[in-house]
Amino acid sequence: MHLASKSRSHNGVNHVIVRPKPGVKTQCLVRVGNITFQGAWGRSGRTIFKREGDGATPIKSMSCLSGYYKYHRRFRAQSRLPMRPISKKLGWCDESDHACYNQAVKLPFSSSHEIMLRDDILYDFVIVLDWNIQTRKRNCGSAIFFHVAKPGYPPTQGCIAICRQDMIRMLSLIGKNTIVEVA
């Protein structure tokens, strides 16, 4: 059996492997089945000791939970993930001491949060990864997403990012059974 066929099932690609790009601390290579995309990750590289605000991407295997897309960009990607449009009222709590830490919140929201409807391209498509979602341990990092990269692949705040065209292609290959493994 070929490696590519091992990584696919009737539900799409089972594993996405994210590895360092040789010689570049803040860039990575993202392997989806038998396709490899260039990507970016945290400004601090990657870590097994993820902390809130450290700018590092966690070294971990994480499930793809769901996704969002910017409605006015027209959702043209097919995906096996549940995908919802991003509204003006969608935020993501990054206040470690708040009961809503590391989950979607309705804006306006009084505690520290990220606004999901951005003016740039980063959140044209967003995949929510299962990093600290179920346990929501204080100060262990929030809003670890797979999203669209800026041109030139500058570092993220801890997320994984690929170009918009590659994201659309990847969305058609992954589903809820897909594991993103940051190595």
C-alpha positions in Angstrom: 0.0 0.0 0.0 1.3 3.5 -0.9 1.9 6.1 1.8 -0.7 8.3 0.2 -3.4 5.7 0.4 -2.6 4.9 4.0 -3.2 8.5 4.9 -6.6 8.6 3.2 -9.9 7.0 4.1 -13.4 7.3 2.7 -13.7 10.4 4.9 -10.7 12.1 3.5 -7.1 12.6 4.8 -6.6 11.2 8.3 -3.4 13.0 9.1 -1.8 16.3 8.3 1.8 16.4 9.2 3.4 19.8 10.1 7.2 19.9 10.2 9.9 22.6 10.4 11.0 24.1 7.1 14.8 23.6 7.2 16.7 26.7 8.1 13.6 28.9 8.9 12.4 28.9 12.5 9.0 30.5 11.8 8.1 28.5 8.6 6.9 25.0 8.2 6.0 22.3 5.6 2.4 21.0 5.8 1.9 17.5 4.3 -1.7 16.7 3.5 -1.9 13.1 2.0 0.7 13.2 -0.8 0.7 17.0 -1.2 3.1 19.4 0.6 2.3 23.0 1.2 4.5 25.8 2.5 3.3 27.3 5.7 4.0 29.5 8.7 3.8 28.9 12.4 4.5 30.8 15.6 7.0 33.7 15.9 8.7 31.6 18.7 8.8 28.5 16.6 7.2 25.4 18.3 7.1 24.1 21.8 6.0 21.3 24.0 5.4 23.8 26.9 2.7 26.1 25.3 1.8 29.1 27.3 -0.7 31.9 26.6 0.9 34.7 24.5 4.3 32.9 24.0 3.9 33.0 20.2 4.8 29.3 19.8 2.9 26.6 18.0 2.3 23.6 20.3 4.0 20.3 19.4 1.0 18.0 19.6 -1.4 15.9 17.7 -4.7 17.9 17.5 -8.1 17.0 16.0 -9.8 19.3 13.5 -13.0 20.3 15.3 -14.8 22.7 13.0 -14.2 25.8 10.9 -15.3 29.3 10.0 -15.2 31.3 6.8 -15.6 34.9 6.0 -19.0 35.2 4.5 -18.4 38.0 2.1 -15.5 36.1 0.6 -18.0 33.4 -0.6 -17.4 30.0 0.7 -16.3 28.0 -2.3 -14.3 25.2 -0.6 -15.9 21.8 -0.1 -15.2 20.4 3.4 -16.1 17.5 5.5 -15.7 19.8 8.5 -18.7 21.7 9.9 -18.1 25.2 8.6 -19.9 28.4 9.7 -19.8 31.9 8.5 -18.0 34.5 10.7 -20.4 37.1 11.9 -19.6 40.6 13.3 -20.5 39.3 16.7 -18.0 36.4 16.8 -15.1 36.6 19.1 -12.7 34.1 20.8 -11.9 34.5 24.5 -8.2 34.6 25.4 -8.6 35.7 29.0 -7.1 32.8 30.9 -9.1 33.4 34.1 -12.5 33.7 32.4 -15.0 30.9 32.3 -15.2 31.2 28.5 -11.4 30.9 28.0 -10.5 29.4 24.7 -13.9 29.3 23.2 -16.1 31.3 20.8 -17.9 34.2 22.5 -20.5 36.7 21.4 -19.4 40.3 20.9 -19.4 42.7 22.6 -17.4 40.8 25.2 -15.9 42.6 28.3 -12.8 40.3 28.8 -9.8 39.9 26.5 -10.7 38.4 23.2 -9.9 38.1 19.6 -12.2 39.5 16.9 -12.8 36.8 14.4 -14.1 39.1 11.5 -10.8 40.6 10.4 -10.1 43.1 7.7 -7.2 41.1 6.4 -7.1 37.6 4.8 -6.0 35.6 7.8 -9.5 34.4 8.8 -10.9 34.0 5.4 -10.9 30.3 6.4 -10.2 29.1 9.9 -10.0 25.5 11.2 -10.4 25.2 15.0 -7.8 22.7 16.3 -8.3 20.8 19.5 -5.7 22.6 21.5 -6.7 23.2 25.1 -10.4 23.2 24.1 -11.8 20.4 26.2 -9.7 21.0 29.3 -9.3 24.7 28.9 -6.4 24.8 31.4 -5.5 28.4 32.5 -2.7 30.0 30.6 -2.0 27.0 28.4 -2.8 28.8 25.2 -5.9 29.7 23.3 -7.1 30.3 19.7 -4.7 27.8 18.1 -6.1 27.7 14.6 -5.2 26.6 11.1 -5.8 29.7 9.0 -4.7 31.6 5.9 -1.2 33.0 5.7 -0.1 36.5 4.8 2.0 36.8 1.7 5.6 35.7 2.3 4.6 33.5 5.2 5.5 35.7 8.1 5.2 34.1 11.6 1.8 33.7 13.4 1.0 34.1 17.1 1.1 30.3 17.5 -1.3 29.1 14.8 -0.5 27.3 11.6 -1.1 29.1 8.3 -1.0 28.3 4.6 -1.9 30.4 1.5 -5.6 30.8 0.7 -5.5 28.6 -2.4 -3.8 25.8 -0.5 -6.3 26.2 2.4 -9.2 25.7 -0.1 -7.5 22.6 -1.4 -6.8 21.2 2.1 -10.4 21.9 3.2 -11.7 19.5 0.5 -9.4 16.8 1.8 -9.8 16.9 5.6 -12.7 16.2 8.0 -13.5 15.7 11.7 -11.4 12.5 11.7 -8.3 14.4 10.5 -5.5 14.8 13.0 -3.0 17.7 12.6 0.3 16.5 14.0 2.9 19.2 14.7 6.3 17.5 14.9 
